[in-house]
Amino acid sequence: MKRQKRDVTSRAYVRGYRAGLSGKSRDICPSETGDIREHWMSGWRQGRSDFWDGYQGVSGIHCTPSRP
């Protein structure tokens, strides 16, 4: 069964969101410059915001990362 390739920017956003939600530093961003870094950082900011608001574990199930 073939799988469609996912958009690289949306994948970067989701990975940044997961890093922010788990409380990791933004210094671990895999890209130094470019569009991918921007999407990763915006996902990280949203994840970090949800982390500070207490959306972890069971209380964070309804918070699915979606692109703005």
Biopython code that builds the backbone (N, CA, C, O; Angstrom):
import numpy as np
from Bio.PDB.StructureBuilder import StructureBuilder

atoms = [
    (1, "MET", "N", (0.840, -1.174, 0.000)),
    (1, "MET", "CA", (0.000, 0.000, 0.000)),
    (1, "MET", "C", (0.889, 1.243, 0.000)),
    (1, "MET", "O", (1.796, 1.370, 0.823)),
    (2, "LYS", "N", (0.626, 2.134, -0.908)),
    (2, "LYS", "CA", (1.414, 3.359, -0.997)),
    (2, "LYS", "C", (0.900, 4.392, -0.007)),
    (2, "LYS", "O", (-0.299, 4.511, 0.249)),
    (3, "ARG", "N", (1.857, 5.134, 0.538)),
    (3, "ARG", "CA", (1.480, 6.236, 1.416)),
    (3, "ARG", "C", (1.836, 7.549, 0.745)),
    (3, "ARG", "O", (2.872, 7.661, 0.091)),
    (4, "GLN", "N", (0.993, 8.518, 0.905)),
    (4, "GLN", "CA", (1.300, 9.827, 0.351)),
    (4, "GLN", "C", (2.365, 10.494, 1.201)),
    (4, "GLN", "O", (2.389, 10.353, 2.424)),
    (5, "LYS", "N", (3.235, 11.217, 0.536)),
    (5, "LYS", "CA", (4.240, 11.956, 1.290)),
    (5, "LYS", "C", (3.564, 13.124, 1.982)),
    (5, "LYS", "O", (2.725, 13.818, 1.406)),
    (6, "ARG", "N", (3.945, 13.318, 3.208)),
    (6, "ARG", "CA", (3.394, 14.441, 3.954)),
    (6, "ARG", "C", (4.170, 15.703, 3.626)),
    (6, "ARG", "O", (5.331, 15.652, 3.218)),
    (7, "ASP", "N", (3.524, 16.809, 3.808)),
    (7, "ASP", "CA", (4.158, 18.097, 3.581)),
    (7, "ASP", "C", (5.272, 18.288, 4.611)),
    (7, "ASP", "O", (5.060, 18.070, 5.804)),
    (8, "VAL", "N", (6.446, 18.691, 4.156)),
    (8, "VAL", "CA", (7.609, 18.838, 5.036)),
    (8, "VAL", "C", (7.365, 19.918, 6.089)),
    (8, "VAL", "O", (7.791, 19.774, 7.235)),
    (9, "THR", "N", (6.685, 20.992, 5.710)),
    (9, "THR", "CA", (6.459, 22.074, 6.665)),
    (9, "THR", "C", (5.468, 21.663, 7.754)),
    (9, "THR", "O", (5.647, 22.025, 8.917)),
    (10, "SER", "N", (4.431, 20.916, 7.393)),
    (10, "SER", "CA", (3.483, 20.476, 8.421)),
    (10, "SER", "C", (4.127, 19.454, 9.351)),
    (10, "SER", "O", (3.818, 19.411, 10.542)),
    (11, "ARG", "N", (5.018, 18.638, 8.811)),
    (11, "ARG", "CA", (5.734, 17.674, 9.638)),
    (11, "ARG", "C", (6.668, 18.402, 10.610)),
    (11, "ARG", "O", (6.806, 17.992, 11.762)),
    (12, "ALA", "N", (7.308, 19.479, 10.146)),
    (12, "ALA", "CA", (8.170, 20.270, 11.012)),
    (12, "ALA", "C", (7.350, 20.932, 12.123)),
    (12, "ALA", "O", (7.790, 20.990, 13.271)),
    (13, "TYR", "N", (6.161, 21.427, 11.780)),
    (13, "TYR", "CA", (5.292, 22.052, 12.779)),
    (13, "TYR", "C", (4.912, 21.051, 13.872)),
    (13, "TYR", "O", (4.978, 21.369, 15.059)),
    (14, "VAL", "N", (4.518, 19.853, 13.472)),
    (14, "VAL", "CA", (4.099, 18.835, 14.437)),
    (14, "VAL", "C", (5.267, 18.426, 15.331)),
    (14, "VAL", "O", (5.097, 18.252, 16.538)),
    (15, "ARG", "N", (6.436, 18.275, 14.745)),
    (15, "ARG", "CA", (7.607, 17.901, 15.549)),
    (15, "ARG", "C", (8.001, 19.007, 16.512)),
    (15, "ARG", "O", (8.402, 18.732, 17.643)),
    (16, "GLY", "N", (7.890, 20.255, 16.075)),
    (16, "GLY", "CA", (8.159, 21.383, 16.966)),
    (16, "GLY", "C", (7.140, 21.459, 18.089)),
    (16, "GLY", "O", (7.487, 21.763, 19.230)),
    (17, "TYR", "N", (5.878, 21.180, 17.766)),
    (17, "TYR", "CA", (4.822, 21.176, 18.770)),
    (17, "TYR", "C", (5.104, 20.129, 19.842)),
    (17, "TYR", "O", (4.976, 20.400, 21.036)),
    (18, "ARG", "N", (5.487, 18.938, 19.410)),
    (18, "ARG", "CA", (5.787, 17.866, 20.361)),
    (18, "ARG", "C", (6.974, 18.225, 21.252)),
    (18, "ARG", "O", (6.976, 17.925, 22.445)),
    (19, "ALA", "N", (7.985, 18.871, 20.664)),
    (19, "ALA", "CA", (9.151, 19.274, 21.452)),
    (19, "ALA", "C", (8.761, 20.335, 22.485)),
    (19, "ALA", "O", (9.199, 20.275, 23.634)),
    (20, "GLY", "N", (7.952, 21.287, 22.083)),
    (20, "GLY", "CA", (7.509, 22.332, 23.010)),
    (20, "GLY", "C", (6.613, 21.788, 24.098)),
    (20, "GLY", "O", (6.706, 22.209, 25.251)),
    (21, "LEU", "N", (5.750, 20.859, 23.747)),
    (21, "LEU", "CA", (4.832, 20.274, 24.716)),
    (21, "LEU", "C", (5.563, 19.434, 25.755)),
    (21, "LEU", "O", (5.125, 19.333, 26.902)),
    (22, "SER", "N", (6.666, 18.838, 25.355)),
    (22, "SER", "CA", (7.425, 18.028, 26.306)),
    (22, "SER", "C", (8.425, 18.860, 27.105)),
    (22, "SER", "O", (9.164, 18.316, 27.925)),
    (23, "GLY", "N", (8.456, 20.177, 26.875)),
    (23, "GLY", "CA", (9.298, 21.058, 27.666)),
    (23, "GLY", "C", (10.731, 21.165, 27.183)),
    (23, "GLY", "O", (11.598, 21.622, 27.928)),
    (24, "LYS", "N", (10.996, 20.757, 25.964)),
    (24, "LYS", "CA", (12.353, 20.805, 25.438)),
    (24, "LYS", "C", (12.700, 22.208, 24.961)),
    (24, "LYS", "O", (11.822, 23.022, 24.675)),
    (25, "SER", "N", (13.988, 22.470, 24.883)),
    (25, "SER", "CA", (14.488, 23.776, 24.487)),
    (25, "SER", "C", (14.319, 23.994, 22.994)),
    (25, "SER", "O", (14.304, 23.044, 22.212)),
    (26, "ARG", "N", (14.193, 25.250, 22.610)),
    (26, "ARG", "CA", (14.072, 25.558, 21.184)),
    (26, "ARG", "C", (15.405, 25.430, 20.465)),
    (26, "ARG", "O", (15.451, 25.488, 19.236)),
    (27, "ASP", "N", (16.484, 25.256, 21.207)),
    (27, "ASP", "CA", (17.805, 25.096, 20.609)),
    (27, "ASP", "C", (17.972, 23.761, 19.891)),
    (27, "ASP", "O", (18.953, 23.572, 19.172)),
    (28, "ILE", "N", (17.046, 22.842, 20.068)),
    (28, "ILE", "CA", (17.166, 21.544, 19.411)),
    (28, "ILE", "C", (16.533, 21.532, 18.026)),
    (28, "ILE", "O", (16.389, 20.470, 17.420)),
    (29, "CYS", "N", (16.156, 22.691, 17.524)),
    (29, "CYS", "CA", (15.558, 22.780, 16.191)),
    (29, "CYS", "C", (16.535, 22.205, 15.167)),
    (29, "CYS", "O", (17.699, 22.603, 15.139)),
    (30, "PRO", "N", (16.078, 21.275, 14.326)),
    (30, "PRO", "CA", (16.982, 20.614, 13.389)),
    (30, "PRO", "C", (17.447, 21.491, 12.231)),
    (30, "PRO", "O", (18.438, 21.159, 11.580)),
    (31, "SER", "N", (16.778, 22.576, 11.960)),
    (31, "SER", "CA", (17.131, 23.429, 10.831)),
    (31, "SER", "C", (17.644, 24.774, 11.329)),
    (31, "SER", "O", (17.109, 25.336, 12.284)),
    (32, "GLU", "N", (18.667, 25.277, 10.687)),
    (32, "GLU", "CA", (19.255, 26.555, 11.095)),
    (32, "GLU", "C", (18.520, 27.754, 10.493)),
    (32, "GLU", "O", (18.330, 28.765, 11.169)),
    (33, "THR", "N", (18.115, 27.650, 9.252)),
    (33, "THR", "CA", (17.451, 28.761, 8.581)),
    (33, "THR", "C", (16.349, 28.220, 7.683)),
    (33, "THR", "O", (16.238, 27.014, 7.459)),
    (34, "GLY", "N", (15.548, 29.128, 7.182)),
    (34, "GLY", "CA", (14.574, 28.756, 6.164)),
    (34, "GLY", "C", (13.163, 28.565, 6.666)),
    (34, "GLY", "O", (12.834, 28.818, 7.825)),
    (35, "ASP", "N", (12.355, 28.111, 5.747)),
    (35, "ASP", "CA", (10.928, 27.940, 5.974)),
    (35, "ASP", "C", (10.645, 26.832, 6.990)),
    (35, "ASP", "O", (9.714, 26.937, 7.788)),
    (36, "ILE", "N", (11.442, 25.786, 6.955)),
    (36, "ILE", "CA", (11.233, 24.671, 7.882)),
    (36, "ILE", "C", (11.446, 25.122, 9.319)),
    (36, "ILE", "O", (10.696, 24.729, 10.213)),
    (37, "ARG", "N", (12.464, 25.943, 9.547)),
    (37, "ARG", "CA", (12.717, 26.458, 10.903)),
    (37, "ARG", "C", (11.552, 27.317, 11.386)),
    (37, "ARG", "O", (11.166, 27.233, 12.552)),
    (38, "GLU", "N", (10.996, 28.133, 10.514)),
    (38, "GLU", "CA", (9.860, 28.980, 10.900)),
    (38, "GLU", "C", (8.667, 28.138, 11.337)),
    (38, "GLU", "O", (8.022, 28.443, 12.340)),
    (39, "HIS", "N", (8.377, 27.096, 10.598)),
    (39, "HIS", "CA", (7.242, 26.235, 10.943)),
    (39, "HIS", "C", (7.532, 25.445, 12.219)),
    (39, "HIS", "O", (6.642, 25.261, 13.049)),
    (40, "TRP", "N", (8.770, 24.980, 12.376)),
    (40, "TRP", "CA", (9.145, 24.242, 13.590)),
    (40, "TRP", "C", (9.013, 25.152, 14.810)),
    (40, "TRP", "O", (8.488, 24.739, 15.844)),
    (41, "MET", "N", (9.493, 26.394, 14.684)),
    (41, "MET", "CA", (9.436, 27.338, 15.809)),
    (41, "MET", "C", (7.997, 27.724, 16.148)),
    (41, "MET", "O", (7.666, 27.876, 17.324)),
    (42, "SER", "N", (7.140, 27.885, 15.145)),
    (42, "SER", "CA", (5.751, 28.225, 15.459)),
    (42, "SER", "C", (5.060, 27.046, 16.142)),
    (42, "SER", "O", (4.238, 27.247, 17.036)),
    (43, "GLY", "N", (5.380, 25.832, 15.737)),
    (43, "GLY", "CA", (4.854, 24.656, 16.431)),
    (43, "GLY", "C", (5.395, 24.567, 17.852)),
    (43, "GLY", "O", (4.667, 24.213, 18.779)),
    (44, "TRP", "N", (6.676, 24.890, 18.018)),
    (44, "TRP", "CA", (7.291, 24.851, 19.347)),
    (44, "TRP", "C", (6.630, 25.877, 20.269)),
    (44, "TRP", "O", (6.357, 25.586, 21.433)),
    (45, "ARG", "N", (6.378, 27.072, 19.744)),
    (45, "ARG", "CA", (5.727, 28.115, 20.562)),
    (45, "ARG", "C", (4.332, 27.684, 21.008)),
    (45, "ARG", "O", (3.957, 27.881, 22.163)),
    (46, "GLN", "N", (3.568, 27.098, 20.093)),
    (46, "GLN", "CA", (2.227, 26.631, 20.442)),
    (46, "GLN", "C", (2.299, 25.496, 21.462)),
    (46, "GLN", "O", (1.519, 25.464, 22.414)),
    (47, "GLY", "N", (3.226, 24.574, 21.265)),
    (47, "GLY", "CA", (3.399, 23.471, 22.208)),
    (47, "GLY", "C", (3.856, 23.962, 23.574)),
    (47, "GLY", "O", (3.414, 23.458, 24.606)),
    (48, "ARG", "N", (4.737, 24.939, 23.569)),
    (48, "ARG", "CA", (5.219, 25.503, 24.831)),
    (48, "ARG", "C", (4.078, 26.207, 25.568)),
    (48, "ARG", "O", (3.965, 26.107, 26.790)),
    (49, "SER", "N", (3.240, 26.915, 24.821)),
    (49, "SER", "CA", (2.089, 27.584, 25.410)),
    (49, "SER", "C", (1.138, 26.566, 26.039)),
    (49, "SER", "O", (0.643, 26.774, 27.148)),
    (50, "ASP", "N", (0.887, 25.474, 25.332)),
    (50, "ASP", "CA", (0.037, 24.419, 25.882)),
    (50, "ASP", "C", (0.689, 23.757, 27.088)),
    (50, "ASP", "O", (-0.003, 23.351, 28.021)),
    (51, "PHE", "N", (2.008, 23.647, 27.079)),
    (51, "PHE", "CA", (2.747, 23.093, 28.213)),
    (51, "PHE", "C", (2.543, 23.962, 29.452)),
    (51, "PHE", "O", (2.282, 23.454, 30.542)),
    (52, "TRP", "N", (2.664, 25.282, 29.273)),
    (52, "TRP", "CA", (2.482, 26.207, 30.393)),
    (52, "TRP", "C", (1.035, 26.240, 30.885)),
    (52, "TRP", "O", (0.777, 26.481, 32.065)),
    (53, "ASP", "N", (0.104, 25.997, 29.978)),
    (53, "ASP", "CA", (-1.305, 25.977, 30.359)),
    (53, "ASP", "C", (-1.720, 24.664, 31.010)),
    (53, "ASP", "O", (-2.849, 24.535, 31.484)),
    (54, "GLY", "N", (-0.815, 23.693, 31.036)),
    (54, "GLY", "CA", (-1.085, 22.441, 31.726)),
    (54, "GLY", "C", (-1.718, 21.361, 30.884)),
    (54, "GLY", "O", (-2.299, 20.417, 31.419)),
    (55, "TYR", "N", (-1.613, 21.486, 29.555)),
    (55, "TYR", "CA", (-2.196, 20.470, 28.679)),
    (55, "TYR", "C", (-1.193, 19.349, 28.421)),
    (55, "TYR", "O", (-0.628, 19.247, 27.331)),
    (56, "GLN", "N", (-0.978, 18.509, 29.434)),
    (56, "GLN", "CA", (-0.072, 17.379, 29.307)),
    (56, "GLN", "C", (-0.819, 16.120, 29.697)),
    (56, "GLN", "O", (-1.770, 16.166, 30.477)),
    (57, "GLY", "N", (-0.392, 15.014, 29.157)),
    (57, "GLY", "CA", (-1.022, 13.748, 29.505)),
    (57, "GLY", "C", (-2.451, 13.673, 29.023)),
    (57, "GLY", "O", (-2.749, 14.021, 27.881)),
    (58, "VAL", "N", (-3.336, 13.218, 29.893)),
    (58, "VAL", "CA", (-4.737, 13.017, 29.529)),
    (58, "VAL", "C", (-5.434, 14.343, 29.238)),
    (58, "VAL", "O", (-6.305, 14.402, 28.369)),
    (59, "SER", "N", (-5.072, 15.390, 29.937)),
    (59, "SER", "CA", (-5.740, 16.673, 29.716)),
    (59, "SER", "C", (-5.371, 17.304, 28.378)),
    (59, "SER", "O", (-6.037, 18.245, 27.947)),
    (60, "GLY", "N", (-4.335, 16.815, 27.713)),
    (60, "GLY", "CA", (-3.915, 17.379, 26.449)),
    (60, "GLY", "C", (-4.319, 16.570, 25.234)),
    (60, "GLY", "O", (-3.891, 16.870, 24.119)),
    (61, "ILE", "N", (-5.135, 15.550, 25.433)),
    (61, "ILE", "CA", (-5.521, 14.701, 24.303)),
    (61, "ILE", "C", (-6.297, 15.498, 23.255)),
    (61, "ILE", "O", (-6.131, 15.275, 22.056)),
    (62, "HIS", "N", (-7.123, 16.405, 23.694)),
    (62, "HIS", "CA", (-7.925, 17.164, 22.725)),
    (62, "HIS", "C", (-7.115, 18.231, 21.993)),
    (62, "HIS", "O", (-7.608, 18.806, 21.022)),
    (63, "CYS", "N", (-5.916, 18.505, 22.419)),
    (63, "CYS", "CA", (-5.050, 19.494, 21.759)),
    (63, "CYS", "C", (-4.230, 18.814, 20.681)),
    (63, "CYS", "O", (-3.136, 18.313, 20.939)),
    (64, "THR", "N", (-4.759, 18.800, 19.495)),
    (64, "THR", "CA", (-4.024, 18.207, 18.392)),
    (64, "THR", "C", (-3.291, 19.307, 17.655)),
    (64, "THR", "O", (-3.856, 20.373, 17.409)),
    (65, "PRO", "N", (-2.050, 19.067, 17.304)),
    (65, "PRO", "CA", (-1.327, 20.105, 16.580)),
    (65, "PRO", "C", (-1.895, 20.282, 15.180)),
    (65, "PRO", "O", (-1.954, 19.338, 14.392)),
    (66, "SER", "N", (-2.306, 21.495, 14.888)),
    (66, "SER", "CA", (-2.796, 21.802, 13.555)),
    (66, "SER", "C", (-2.193, 23.122, 13.140)),
    (66, "SER", "O", (-1.966, 24.010, 13.961)),
    (67, "ARG", "N", (-1.941, 23.232, 11.872)),
    (67, "ARG", "CA", (-1.316, 24.452, 11.377)),
    (67, "ARG", "C", (-2.313, 25.598, 11.415)),
    (67, "ARG", "O", (-3.491, 25.412, 11.110)),
    (68, "PRO", "N", (-1.848, 26.772, 11.784)),
    (68, "PRO", "CA", (-2.738, 27.947, 11.835)),
    (68, "PRO", "C", (-3.203, 28.397, 10.488)),
    (68, "PRO", "O", (-3.952, 29.369, 10.386)),
]
sb = StructureBuilder()
sb.init_structure("model")
sb.init_model(0)
sb.init_chain("A")
sb.init_seg("    ")
for serial, (resi, resn, name, xyz) in enumerate(atoms, 1):
    if name == "N":
        sb.init_residue(resn, " ", resi, " ")
    sb.init_atom(name, np.array(xyz, "f"), 0.0, 1.0, " ", f" {name:<3s}", serial, name[0])
structure = sb.get_structure()
